[in-house]
């Protein structure tokens, strides 16, 4: 384990009027073919620290491109559960994005997802997915013309947690090896807010891997004797709830905002 206490990345937003500096952490749970290097396409636009949590068999892979680095086997949420227990400095960030390694986006898109997250005062959110992405839920596909949609469910694939939210839901990360069902737990713990959870339409990422074909499904979970659907059903029962696949509203882009043209062009990809 090589991650150290951070040197927070600082960027003063022109929009968000909160406490300075804004401190964002992007965590890539990365294998040998991770797409996270695309997030660093334009380093000057970066408003986040990048933590690569590598799970492959080549120690040091991706280390030189990361601000913080860890090499440990294991699935994403069980790893995060263990790592947080001994590295509470992560809880000092204003926003933490925990993403899979099959998501492609340029630096501006990732940075803007953080910007919009703070501007909207969100507790929990996620970037949307491009029109050509592989999706589990159609509601996660980007909605043209929208800045964001407040929703009742955020997927486990790439959640962004506010500091407050991460403190509130951190105990759930060890409850599902696959991660399936955790979004249900988070929504209930947060009290089903109608204006604090969102899919960020203006910052779509491309998801490329066919569903349920990654190593987690083909090798790791079978070896553990775990079925993600069974884990999902167990969490539904534990939290006495189900996925609320609903968008409560749609917030359109403000055409007077100088960022809106860039955001609209990004949605056409």
N, C-alpha and C positions, 0 to 999 in steps of 0.2 A: 504494500500500500504506500503510495507516494504522494497522495494529496496532502497539501499543507494549508495552514490557515491563510485565507485569501488576502490579496491586495486589491480589493474591490475595484472593478471597472467603473469609471465615472463618466457620465454623459449628462449634461444639463438639457433636459427636454425644453423645447420652445412652447409646448402645449400644457404639460402637466404642471400644476402649481403646488405640488406637494413638497415634502422635505427633501433637501439636497444632501448628498447626491442620491440619485436613483441607483439602486444596486440590483442588477439582474444576473442570474446564473442559468445558463443553458447546460443541461446534462444530457450527453449522448451515451446511452447504453449500447456500446459499439462492438460489432464483430469485425471480422477481417474485410468484409465488403461494405462497410458502413458508408452511407451517403452524407454523413455530417460534414465532410470537407467542403461541400457546396455552401454551407452556412458561412464559410470564411472566404467567399469569392471576392469580396471587397473589404479588406480589414479596416479601412478607414471609417467604414459605416457601422462598425461593431459597437453596440452599447451594452454588451454582456460579457461576462467571463464564461469561457468554455471549459467544462469539466468532461473529459472523456473517461468513461468507466468501461474499460475494455474487458471482454470476457473470452477472447480467443486464446490461441495456443502459441502466440509469438510475443513474448514479453517485450514491452517497449514500443509496440506498434501504435502509431498515432500520438505518441508522447510529445514529439517535437512540435506538433500543431496545436497543442492544448495549453491552457493556463494552469489546469490542475488535472491530475491523472491518477487512475487507480486500475490495477489489474487484478481481477478476481472473477472466478467462475460463478455461475449461478444466474437465476432468472432476475428480471429487472426489479420487481417489487420486493422480493425477499432480500436481494442485495441492498436496495435502498433502505430497507428497514434496519438491516445490520449496520450499514455505514452511518446512518444518522445517529445511531446510539452512541457511537464513538467519535463522531465528528459534528458536534452541535453548531459549529461555525456556519454550516449551511443555513441554519435557521435565522442568521443575521441578514440574509438577503431580503430585499423588498419583494422580489418575485423569483420563483424557481420553476423552470420548465424542464420536465422529465420526459424525454422523447425517445422513441424507437429509432433504430438505425436505418430504416428504409424510407426515410422522408427527405425529399430534396427541396431546397429553397435557397435563394441567394441571400446574402447578408442583409440587404435592405428589407427583405420580407420578414426575416426573423426579428430584426431590430424593431420594425414597425409593429409587429405583434406585441412586443413588450410595451411600446409607446401607447398603443391603443388600450391595452390592458390597464395601464395606470390612468390614462385619461378618463376611462369609463368607470374607474373606481371598483374594478371587479375583485371578487374574492377567489374565483375559480373560473378558468376559461381554457380555450384551446384555439389554435389556428384552424381555419376551415381547410377543406381539401379541394384541389383543382378539379375541373370538369372531367379530366381524363384519369383521375385517380381511381385506384381500387378502394372501395368503401364498404364498411360494414353496415352503416346507417346512412341513408340518403340525406338526412337532415344535416349531415356534416359537410356535404358538398357546398362549395361557395355559392352565395346568393348574389347575383350581379346587382350592382348599385347600392348594396347594403354595406354599412360600416361593420355592423355586428348584429346578432340576434340574441336576445336573452332567452335562455333555454332551461329546461328542467333536468338535463342530463349532460354531463361532459364525459367523453370517452377516456379510457385508460391509456390509449395510444400515445398521447402527447399533452397531458394537462399542464397548465400554468397555474401555480399556487401563489397566492399572496402570502406574506409572512404570517398573517393571522390564520389563514386557512391551513397552511402547512402545520402550524402548531396544533390546530384542532383535529386534523385527520391523520396525523402521522402514525397513530396507533393502529390504523387499519392496514398498513402496508404488508404486515406479516399474515394477514388473514386469507390471502389467496396466492397460491404459487404462480398461477397464470396471470393474475391481475384481473381476470374476469369478475365482474360484479362490484369492484371497488367504487366505480362511479355512482352506483346506487347508494352505497354507504356514505359517500361524501355529500351527496345531495341531502340526505336525511340529517346528517350531523350538522350541516349548515342551516337547516330549518327551511329548506325549499324556498330560497329567496327568488323573487321574480325579476330582480334587477341587478344581481351580483354574480350570476353565472352566464357565460356567453360563448358562442361560437364567433370567432373574429373573421368576418367575411372578407375584409380588406387585406388580409394577410394569408392567402391560400398556399398550402404546401402540396407537393405531389407525393402520393403514397404509391409505391411501385410494386411491392411484393404481393403476389396472389394470396388470398386469405388462407390462413391456417396451413401454410407451407413452410414456415420458418423452422429452424432447429428446435425451438421450444416445443412445437407441435409434433415434429417427426421423431425427435430423439429424447429430449429432456423430460417432458411430462410423462411419456410412456414409461421411462425408466423409473420415475418416482411413483408410478401407479396413480397418476392424477388425471382427471378428466375435467377440462375447463368448464364444460356445461354443468357438471356436478358442482363445481366450485361456485358458479353463478347461482345455481338454485339454492345452495347452502346460504349464500349471502342474502338472497331474497328472503329466505325464511328467517335468518338472524335479525335482519333489519325490518322485517314485516312490511316489505315494500317491493316495488318493481321499477323498471326503468321508465322514467317520464320523458318519452321521446316527443317532446313538444317544444315549439318555439312560442314564447309568450308575446313577442313583438319583434319588429324589425326596425333598426335605427339606420336611416339612410345617410349617405355621405353628405356633408355640408359642402356644396359646390363652391362656397367662398373660401374654404380652407385650401391653402396652396398645395397641400398634400393629396387632395382628392383626385387630381388628374392622374398622378402616379399610381394611386390605389385602384382607380378604375381600369387603367391600362394593365395592371397586374392581374386583374380578375379575368382578362380575356385569354390568359394562357391556358 
